[in-house]
Amino acid sequence: MSFPPLDDEHRGEEILAVIDTAFGQLLAADPAAFRVKFRKMAASAFAFYRGTAGLFYHDLTMSDQFGSKRGGPYLDERTSRVWIHGDLHAENFGTYMDANGRLIFNVNDFDEAYVGPFTWDLKRFAASVALIGYAKALADEQITELVRVYAGAYRERIHALATGAKSDEVPPFTLDTAQGPLLDALRDARSLTRFGLLDSMTEIRDFERRFAPGGGSVELDAATRYKVLAAFDGYLETLPDSSLARPDSYRVKDVVGRRGIGIGSAGLPSYNILLEGHSDALENDVVIYIKQAQTPAVSRHITDQAIRGYFQHEGHRTVISQRALQAHADPWLGWTELDGAGQLVAEVSPYAVDLDWGDIDDPEEIAQVVADLGRATATMHSAADDQSGESLVPFSTERAIDAAIAADEEGFAPMLIDFAHSYGARARADHQTFVDLFRNGRIPGL
């Protein structure tokens, strides 16, 4: 499969239109944050790809062969209605401490999660593998093999889950089961401490911990602080009973404002709240953040009103999606509203370590990592179904996906391989077009 060729000027206008749809209001509110975001995206084709999920889904649904209106290979009434990550690329994996106190390596960053075709996650990941492989100067044949490994690992794990494999036969990636760079990330996470995080963000004043000035924090006026604390009260009502066993844990010590300038959060206002934590000791205080949730790129291409109407707002969508996709999610995870906008609330975790591709260069090691990420993807897709506690996807996703792939077993990996090469080339060309648009002042509002 290949995407139709576009002249540079036409493609540039298309990119600008998608950027305006995705970011127009936020960009107008905070151009400085988007200048930072766009410079990060300009750094590499992969960084550009990370920041342009909206362009990816625009292209995916405009393509004759893969357009959502025409369905697509392996998609039917059920497999088109699976809880998906929405921005599944090779760098959206890392560690977290689950509700049972275990360090887990798995998919992270669920800001773009929604309900849609399961193949969209797989294609977005496959194209990211092509971009990483190209950046590491791997031959096309090597990239082909990496995508084939990913497809095979995903297929194997989905089939195992669909046919009733016991939980100990498909364990999560932990310190006991992970290998290679995944184990390295878990060990790095284990070496981190809550005290280290608190030391980087706070200080002791008058025998109590408070946020330290500077470092991107913004002191709040009384009116804003009142609004944030009211939103915090609303957040407490969204937590499961198991998270509220010790009410003193939620005693607020301090509040500061922050403004996100990362690739995914440019222009979004956010706040950090310092809480008492699990005891009166100063070393186990907890920092949570309240961040305005954004409209997921994939939702603009899903027309099912039953899906859209299921969510109160984007904060609710993000949390419900993460709880569905991630077993034993962050116990501090919840949602609220602030100034009429849905907010995501979660812990600033001291144990979060992202997968670092910088030193993963050996093709065999890359293949091992890609296979593990394929298994993690399958486990994520299988978690969010009739067993998740949510009624939006009322069937066994692993069985539906397994049956769909079984109908054309031989075509599954070639479909992803073809897409990876085609869209990888498109993304590299788009990156250069974007850089030229940005540096020549063609992006409105900047």
C-alpha positions as a Python dict, from the first residue, in 0.01 Angstrom:
ca = {
    (1, 'M'): (0, 0, 0),
    (2, 'S'): (126, 350, -76),
    (3, 'F'): (-23, 689, -14),
    (4, 'P'): (-93, 904, -319),
    (5, 'P'): (185, 1152, -399),
    (6, 'L'): (120, 1512, -305),
    (7, 'D'): (302, 1821, -422),
    (8, 'D'): (484, 2003, -144),
    (9, 'E'): (254, 2308, -150),
    (10, 'H'): (-66, 2102, -133),
    (11, 'R'): (73, 1883, 143),
    (12, 'G'): (192, 2187, 334),
    (13, 'E'): (-159, 2336, 328),
    (14, 'E'): (-299, 2001, 444),
    (15, 'I'): (-55, 1986, 736),
    (16, 'L'): (-141, 2344, 834),
    (17, 'A'): (-514, 2266, 826),
    (18, 'V'): (-472, 1964, 1053),
    (19, 'I'): (-251, 2162, 1293),
    (20, 'D'): (-516, 2434, 1311),
    (21, 'T'): (-790, 2180, 1384),
    (22, 'A'): (-586, 2006, 1652),
    (23, 'F'): (-416, 2299, 1820),
    (24, 'G'): (-573, 2623, 1696),
    (25, 'Q'): (-742, 2738, 2017),
    (26, 'L'): (-456, 2634, 2244),
    (27, 'L'): (-199, 2791, 2013),
    (28, 'A'): (-385, 3121, 2012),
    (29, 'A'): (-395, 3115, 2393),
    (30, 'D'): (-24, 3035, 2437),
    (31, 'P'): (194, 3083, 2127),
    (32, 'A'): (517, 3064, 2330),
    (33, 'A'): (438, 2710, 2448),
    (34, 'F'): (376, 2601, 2090),
    (35, 'R'): (700, 2753, 1967),
    (36, 'V'): (873, 2523, 2216),
    (37, 'K'): (654, 2228, 2113),
    (38, 'F'): (715, 2281, 1742),
    (39, 'R'): (1092, 2318, 1787),
    (40, 'K'): (1091, 1981, 1963),
    (41, 'M'): (888, 1836, 1676),
    (42, 'A'): (1132, 1983, 1425),
    (43, 'A'): (1422, 1795, 1582),
    (44, 'S'): (1351, 1464, 1406),
    (45, 'A'): (1096, 1281, 1194),
    (46, 'F'): (1006, 1067, 1495),
    (47, 'A'): (946, 1372, 1716),
    (48, 'F'): (727, 1516, 1441),
    (49, 'Y'): (535, 1188, 1420),
    (50, 'R'): (482, 1185, 1797),
    (51, 'G'): (330, 1531, 1786),
    (52, 'T'): (99, 1479, 1489),
    (53, 'A'): (-146, 1203, 1577),
    (54, 'G'): (-414, 1420, 1417),
    (55, 'L'): (-232, 1414, 1083),
    (56, 'F'): (-187, 1037, 1109),
    (57, 'Y'): (-560, 974, 1153),
    (58, 'H'): (-646, 1228, 886),
    (59, 'D'): (-430, 1034, 641),
    (60, 'L'): (-549, 696, 762),
    (61, 'T'): (-916, 777, 713),
    (62, 'M'): (-864, 958, 380),
    (63, 'S'): (-683, 659, 227),
    (64, 'D'): (-897, 449, -9),
    (65, 'Q'): (-751, 124, 116),
    (66, 'F'): (-755, 201, 486),
    (67, 'G'): (-1037, 454, 516),
    (68, 'S'): (-1267, 410, 814),
    (69, 'K'): (-1576, 451, 599),
    (70, 'R'): (-1477, 146, 400),
    (71, 'G'): (-1374, -57, 703),
    (72, 'G'): (-1047, -230, 624),
    (73, 'P'): (-874, -563, 667),
    (74, 'Y'): (-951, -740, 997),
    (75, 'L'): (-1221, -489, 1090),
    (76, 'D'): (-1580, -586, 1157),
    (77, 'E'): (-1857, -463, 1385),
    (78, 'R'): (-1666, -571, 1698),
    (79, 'T'): (-1300, -522, 1608),
    (80, 'S'): (-1382, -167, 1495),
    (81, 'R'): (-1512, -96, 1847),
    (82, 'V'): (-1219, -185, 2072),
    (83, 'W'): (-1068, 34, 2341),
    (84, 'I'): (-746, 160, 2182),
    (85, 'H'): (-451, 360, 2306),
    (86, 'G'): (-484, 615, 2026),
    (87, 'D'): (-117, 721, 2017),
    (88, 'L'): (66, 391, 2026),
    (89, 'H'): (425, 449, 1917),
    (90, 'A'): (752, 294, 2023),
    (91, 'E'): (826, 559, 2289),
    (92, 'N'): (491, 540, 2468),
    (93, 'F'): (602, 256, 2692),
    (94, 'G'): (757, 271, 3037),
    (95, 'T'): (730, 182, 3403),
    (96, 'Y'): (473, 256, 3668),
    (97, 'M'): (392, 140, 4020),
    (98, 'D'): (57, -36, 4013),
    (99, 'A'): (-213, -32, 4281),
    (100, 'N'): (-66, -350, 4432),
    (101, 'G'): (279, -194, 4478),
    (102, 'R'): (440, -380, 4187),
    (103, 'L'): (667, -211, 3935),
    (104, 'I'): (523, -284, 3590),
    (105, 'F'): (658, -213, 3242),
    (106, 'N'): (372, -147, 3004),
    (107, 'V'): (205, 103, 2775),
    (108, 'N'): (180, 453, 2920),
    (109, 'D'): (36, 797, 2835),
    (110, 'F'): (-337, 741, 2773),
    (111, 'D'): (-427, 1100, 2680),
    (112, 'E'): (-538, 993, 2330),
    (113, 'A'): (-724, 674, 2429),
    (114, 'Y'): (-1065, 610, 2274),
    (115, 'V'): (-1278, 335, 2124),
    (116, 'G'): (-1206, 246, 1762),
    (117, 'P'): (-1047, -7, 1523),
    (118, 'F'): (-776, -217, 1687),
    (119, 'T'): (-563, -205, 1372),
    (120, 'W'): (-518, 172, 1411),
    (121, 'D'): (-301, 114, 1717),
    (122, 'L'): (-99, -150, 1533),
    (123, 'K'): (-43, 69, 1228),
    (124, 'R'): (65, 368, 1435),
    (125, 'F'): (315, 150, 1618),
    (126, 'A'): (441, -16, 1299),
    (127, 'A'): (509, 319, 1133),
    (128, 'S'): (700, 432, 1442),
    (129, 'V'): (920, 122, 1412),
    (130, 'A'): (997, 220, 1053),
    (131, 'L'): (1097, 569, 1166),
    (132, 'I'): (1319, 441, 1446),
    (133, 'G'): (1475, 184, 1214),
    (134, 'Y'): (1547, 451, 954),
    (135, 'A'): (1703, 679, 1217),
    (136, 'K'): (1929, 390, 1322),
    (137, 'A'): (2026, 331, 956),
    (138, 'L'): (1865, -13, 941),
    (139, 'A'): (1802, -157, 595),
    (140, 'D'): (1446, -185, 467),
    (141, 'E'): (1472, -564, 503),
    (142, 'Q'): (1564, -524, 870),
    (143, 'I'): (1270, -289, 928),
    (144, 'T'): (1045, -542, 755),
    (145, 'E'): (1165, -811, 991),
    (146, 'L'): (1107, -591, 1298),
    (147, 'V'): (747, -524, 1199),
    (148, 'R'): (702, -895, 1127),
    (149, 'V'): (831, -975, 1476),
    (150, 'Y'): (590, -724, 1630),
    (151, 'A'): (295, -864, 1436),
    (152, 'G'): (390, -1221, 1528),
    (153, 'A'): (426, -1143, 1899),
    (154, 'Y'): (95, -957, 1904),
    (155, 'R'): (-78, -1241, 1721),
    (156, 'E'): (69, -1506, 1952),
    (157, 'R'): (-32, -1324, 2270),
    (158, 'I'): (-385, -1242, 2149),
    (159, 'H'): (-438, -1606, 2056),
    (160, 'A'): (-310, -1725, 2394),
    (161, 'L'): (-545, -1488, 2576),
    (162, 'A'): (-839, -1574, 2353),
    (163, 'T'): (-800, -1946, 2408),
    (164, 'G'): (-802, -1918, 2785),
    (165, 'A'): (-436, -1908, 2882),
    (166, 'K'): (-389, -1883, 3257),
    (167, 'S'): (-263, -1556, 3400),
    (168, 'D'): (70, -1709, 3502),
    (169, 'E'): (127, -1811, 3138),
    (170, 'V'): (105, -1449, 3021),
    (171, 'P'): (250, -1254, 3315),
    (172, 'P'): (304, -877, 3307),
    (173, 'F'): (655, -741, 3259),
    (174, 'T'): (794, -709, 3611),
    (175, 'L'): (1134, -728, 3778),
    (176, 'D'): (1088, -1105, 3779),
    (177, 'T'): (979, -1155, 3418),
    (178, 'A'): (1123, -873, 3204),
    (179, 'Q'): (1448, -897, 3009),
    (180, 'G'): (1688, -664, 2831),
    (181, 'P'): (1605, -293, 2807),
    (182, 'L'): (1263, -349, 2971),
    (183, 'L'): (1434, -494, 3277),
    (184, 'D'): (1684, -207, 3270),
    (185, 'A'): (1397, 44, 3281),
    (186, 'L'): (1237, -140, 3574),
    (187, 'R'): (1566, -148, 3764),
    (188, 'D'): (1614, 224, 3697),
    (189, 'A'): (1263, 285, 3831),
    (190, 'R'): (1338, 78, 4140),
    (191, 'S'): (1644, 291, 4213),
    (192, 'L'): (1429, 603, 4226),
    (193, 'T'): (1268, 717, 4550),
    (194, 'R'): (975, 927, 4656),
    (195, 'F'): (1214, 1135, 4864),
    (196, 'G'): (1421, 1211, 4553),
    (197, 'L'): (1114, 1337, 4368),
    (198, 'L'): (1003, 1548, 4665),
    (199, 'D'): (1352, 1689, 4707),
    (200, 'S'): (1347, 1808, 4344),
    (201, 'M'): (1011, 1986, 4377),
    (202, 'T'): (968, 2090, 4740),
    (203, 'E'): (1137, 2225, 5050),
    (204, 'I'): (1077, 2220, 5426),
    (205, 'R'): (950, 2551, 5568),
    (206, 'D'): (836, 2591, 5929),
    (207, 'F'): (854, 2213, 5984),
    (208, 'E'): (620, 2143, 5691),
    (209, 'R'): (681, 2051, 5330),
    (210, 'R'): (589, 2309, 5066),
    (211, 'F'): (651, 2349, 4692),
    (212, 'A'): (981, 2522, 4623),
    (213, 'P'): (970, 2842, 4414),
    (214, 'G'): (1101, 2836, 4058),
    (215, 'G'): (1144, 2530, 3844),
    (216, 'G'): (839, 2613, 3636),
    (217, 'S'): (597, 2652, 3928),
    (218, 'V'): (363, 2950, 3937),
    (219, 'E'): (222, 3097, 4257),
    (220, 'L'): (-157, 3116, 4250),
    (221, 'D'): (-376, 3405, 4353),
    (222, 'A'): (-646, 3339, 4614),
    (223, 'A'): (-931, 3307, 4362),
    (224, 'T'): (-747, 3053, 4146),
    (225, 'R'): (-634, 2855, 4447),
    (226, 'Y'): (-996, 2837, 4566),
    (227, 'K'): (-1109, 2707, 4224),
    (228, 'V'): (-835, 2443, 4217),
    (229, 'L'): (-921, 2322, 4567),
    (230, 'A'): (-1290, 2303, 4472),
    (231, 'A'): (-1193, 2095, 4170),
    (232, 'F'): (-984, 1875, 4400),
    (233, 'D'): (-1291, 1810, 4615),
    (234, 'G'): (-1476, 1701, 4303),
    (235, 'Y'): (-1188, 1472, 4211),
    (236, 'L'): (-1214, 1287, 4543),
    (237, 'E'): (-1565, 1176, 4449),
    (238, 'T'): (-1429, 995, 4139),
    (239, 'L'): (-1186, 771, 4329),
    (240, 'P'): (-1266, 408, 4408),
    (241, 'D'): (-1341, 331, 4772),
    (242, 'S'): (-1016, 137, 4801),
    (243, 'S'): (-820, 457, 4738),
    (244, 'L'): (-999, 644, 5018),
    (245, 'A'): (-915, 408, 5304),
    (246, 'R'): (-714, 676, 5485),
    (247, 'P'): (-875, 1022, 5444),
    (248, 'D'): (-572, 1201, 5594),
    (249, 'S'): (-375, 1095, 5285),
    (250, 'Y'): (-567, 1360, 5091),
    (251, 'R'): (-495, 1655, 5321),
    (252, 'V'): (-370, 1937, 5098),
    (253, 'K'): (-43, 2099, 5200),
    (254, 'D'): (26, 2326, 4903),
    (255, 'V'): (-88, 2412, 4549),
    (256, 'V'): (102, 2567, 4258),
    (257, 'G'): (30, 2628, 3893),
    (258, 'R'): (228, 2491, 3602),
    (259, 'R'): (204, 2520, 3226),
    (260, 'G'): (283, 2224, 3005),
    (261, 'I'): (533, 2276, 2724),
    (262, 'G'): (602, 1918, 2624),
    (263, 'I'): (521, 1772, 2284),
    (264, 'G'): (187, 1646, 2409),
    (265, 'S'): (80, 1916, 2656),
    (266, 'A'): (173, 2252, 2507),
    (267, 'G'): (-56, 2530, 2616),
    (268, 'L'): (-257, 2318, 2859),
    (269, 'P'): (-286, 2475, 3206),
    (270, 'S'): (-205, 2239, 3492),
    (271, 'Y'): (-163, 2245, 3868),
    (272, 'N'): (39, 2046, 4119),
    (273, 'I'): (-107, 1964, 4460),
    (274, 'L'): (103, 1842, 4752),
    (275, 'L'): (-77, 1590, 4975),
    (276, 'E'): (-3, 1437, 5313),
    (277, 'G'): (38, 1087, 5173),
    (278, 'H'): (13, 764, 5365),
    (279, 'S'): (147, 892, 5698),
    (280, 'D'): (254, 1206, 5883),
    (281, 'A'): (616, 1142, 5786),
    (282, 'L'): (756, 1407, 5552),
    (283, 'E'): (931, 1161, 5322),
    (284, 'N'): (615, 1000, 5183),
    (285, 'D'): (413, 1305, 5083),
    (286, 'V'): (246, 1272, 4743),
    (287, 'V'): (235, 1513, 4449),
    (288, 'I'): (-61, 1490, 4214),
    (289, 'Y'): (-132, 1699, 3907),
    (290, 'I'): (-454, 1837, 3761),
    (291, 'K'): (-425, 1886, 3386),
    (292, 'Q'): (-683, 1994, 3133),
    (293, 'A'): (-759, 1695, 2914),
    (294, 'Q'): (-769, 1742, 2539),
    (295, 'T'): (-981, 1604, 2258),
    (296, 'P'): (-818, 1283, 2131),
    (297, 'A'): (-717, 1296, 1765),
    (298, 'V'): (-884, 964, 1686),
    (299, 'S'): (-1224, 1084, 1813),
    (300, 'R'): (-1254, 1325, 1519),
    (301, 'H'): (-1276, 1022, 1290),
    (302, 'I'): (-1517, 808, 1493),
    (303, 'T'): (-1879, 900, 1429),
    (304, 'D'): (-2053, 665, 1674),
    (305, 'Q'): (-2255, 888, 1906),
    (306, 'A'): (-2289, 608, 2161),
    (307, 'I'): (-1913, 630, 2215),
    (308, 'R'): (-1902, 1008, 2234),
    (309, 'G'): (-2201, 1020, 2465),
    (310, 'Y'): (-2050, 769, 2707),
    (311, 'F'): (-1807, 1026, 2849),
    (312, 'Q'): (-1892, 1326, 3065),
    (313, 'H'): (-1591, 1519, 2933),
    (314, 'E'): (-1234, 1458, 2817),
    (315, 'G'): (-1100, 1415, 3169),
    (316, 'H'): (-1356, 1144, 3237),
    (317, 'R'): (-1273, 981, 2901),
    (318, 'T'): (-901, 974, 2973),
    (319, 'V'): (-942, 816, 3316),
    (320, 'I'): (-1205, 561, 3216),
    (321, 'S'): (-992, 464, 2917),
    (322, 'Q'): (-678, 423, 3124),
    (323, 'R'): (-858, 218, 3387),
    (324, 'A'): (-996, -3, 3112),
    (325, 'L'): (-665, -47, 2929),
    (326, 'Q'): (-428, -72, 3224),
    (327, 'A'): (-475, -340, 3486),
    (328, 'H'): (-432, -210, 3845),
    (329, 'A'): (-393, 151, 3735),
    (330, 'D'): (-257, 437, 3947),
    (331, 'P'): (-473, 449, 4265),
    (332, 'W'): (-459, 831, 4254),
    (333, 'L'): (-611, 840, 3905),
    (334, 'G'): (-934, 1040, 3880),
    (335, 'W'): (-1105, 1328, 3704),
    (336, 'T'): (-1269, 1660, 3780),
    (337, 'E'): (-1381, 1987, 3618),
    (338, 'L'): (-1223, 2331, 3632),
    (339, 'D'): (-1360, 2639, 3456),
    (340, 'G'): (-1601, 2412, 3269),
    (341, 'A'): (-1326, 2193, 3120),
    (342, 'G'): (-1263, 1827, 3198),
    (343, 'Q'): (-945, 1760, 3392),
    (344, 'L'): (-724, 1454, 3437),
    (345, 'V'): (-585, 1397, 3787),
    (346, 'A'): (-300, 1155, 3859),
    (347, 'E'): (13, 1117, 4067),
    (348, 'V'): (345, 1267, 3967),
    (349, 'S'): (505, 928, 4005),
    (350, 'P'): (861, 890, 4135),
    (351, 'Y'): (878, 551, 3964),
    (352, 'A'): (808, 649, 3602),
    (353, 'V'): (1088, 564, 3359),
    (354, 'D'): (1028, 573, 2983),
    (355, 'L'): (1182, 319, 2749),
    (356, 'D'): (1506, 475, 2620),
    (357, 'W'): (1580, 384, 2259),
    (358, 'G'): (1906, 581, 2258),
    (359, 'D'): (2130, 285, 2340),
    (360, 'I'): (1920, 11, 2177),
    (361, 'D'): (2112, -31, 1850),
    (362, 'D'): (2178, -400, 1798),
    (363, 'P'): (1915, -541, 1555),
    (364, 'E'): (1867, -855, 1765),
    (365, 'E'): (1812, -652, 2079),
    (366, 'I'): (1571, -420, 1895),
    (367, 'A'): (1380, -726, 1776),
    (368, 'Q'): (1355, -858, 2133),
    (369, 'V'): (1216, -524, 2254),
    (370, 'V'): (971, -497, 1965),
    (371, 'A'): (843, -849, 2036),
    (372, 'D'): (784, -759, 2402),
    (373, 'L'): (601, -443, 2300),
    (374, 'G'): (383, -653, 2069),
    (375, 'R'): (290, -872, 2364),
    (376, 'A'): (222, -565, 2578),
    (377, 'T'): (-5, -424, 2305),
    (378, 'A'): (-206, -744, 2288),
    (379, 'T'): (-242, -758, 2667),
    (380, 'M'): (-364, -398, 2668),
    (381, 'H'): (-625, -464, 2398),
    (382, 'S'): (-749, -773, 2577),
    (383, 'A'): (-784, -597, 2914),
    (384, 'A'): (-1045, -345, 2801),
    (385, 'D'): (-1357, -549, 2733),
    (386, 'D'): (-1651, -711, 2908),
    (387, 'Q'): (-1428, -789, 3207),
    (388, 'S'): (-1312, -429, 3256),
    (389, 'G'): (-1618, -310, 3445),
    (390, 'E'): (-1721, -71, 3165),
    (391, 'S'): (-2023, -135, 2941),
    (392, 'L'): (-1896, 45, 2631),
    (393, 'V'): (-1719, -265, 2494),
    (394, 'P'): (-1947, -552, 2606),
    (395, 'F'): (-1763, -845, 2447),
    (396, 'S'): (-1432, -1029, 2468),
    (397, 'T'): (-1193, -820, 2259),
    (398, 'E'): (-922, -1085, 2247),
    (399, 'R'): (-1166, -1340, 2104),
    (400, 'A'): (-1299, -1093, 1848),
    (401, 'I'): (-948, -991, 1738),
    (402, 'D'): (-826, -1351, 1736),
    (403, 'A'): (-1113, -1457, 1510),
    (404, 'A'): (-1059, -1164, 1273),
    (405, 'I'): (-689, -1239, 1231),
    (406, 'A'): (-754, -1613, 1195),
    (407, 'A'): (-969, -1540, 889),
    (408, 'D'): (-656, -1420, 704),
    (409, 'E'): (-356, -1530, 904),
    (410, 'E'): (-106, -1491, 622),
    (411, 'G'): (-204, -1135, 537),
    (412, 'F'): (-172, -989, 888),
    (413, 'A'): (202, -918, 906),
    (414, 'P'): (231, -807, 538),
    (415, 'M'): (-46, -551, 596),
    (416, 'L'): (149, -391, 882),
    (417, 'I'): (481, -415, 697),
    (418, 'D'): (341, -242, 389),
    (419, 'F'): (187, 32, 600),
    (420, 'A'): (504, 82, 806),
    (421, 'H'): (723, 145, 502),
    (422, 'S'): (468, 362, 323),
    (423, 'Y'): (372, 581, 615),
    (424, 'G'): (728, 596, 747),
    (425, 'A'): (833, 750, 416),
    (426, 'R'): (535, 985, 426),
    (427, 'A'): (621, 1099, 779),
    (428, 'R'): (984, 1168, 687),
    (429, 'A'): (876, 1383, 394),
    (430, 'D'): (612, 1556, 607),
    (431, 'H'): (871, 1636, 871),
    (432, 'Q'): (1081, 1828, 619),
    (433, 'T'): (772, 2010, 493),
    (434, 'F'): (677, 2100, 850),
    (435, 'V'): (1027, 2230, 927),
    (436, 'D'): (1014, 2454, 620),
    (437, 'L'): (669, 2582, 714),
    (438, 'F'): (781, 2655, 1070),
    (439, 'R'): (1113, 2821, 996),
    (440, 'N'): (960, 3038, 723),
    (441, 'G'): (683, 3168, 947),
    (442, 'R'): (401, 2988, 769),
    (443, 'I'): (222, 2855, 1078),
    (444, 'P'): (-57, 3102, 1166),
    (445, 'G'): (-38, 3247, 1514),
    (446, 'L'): (337, 3205, 1556),
}
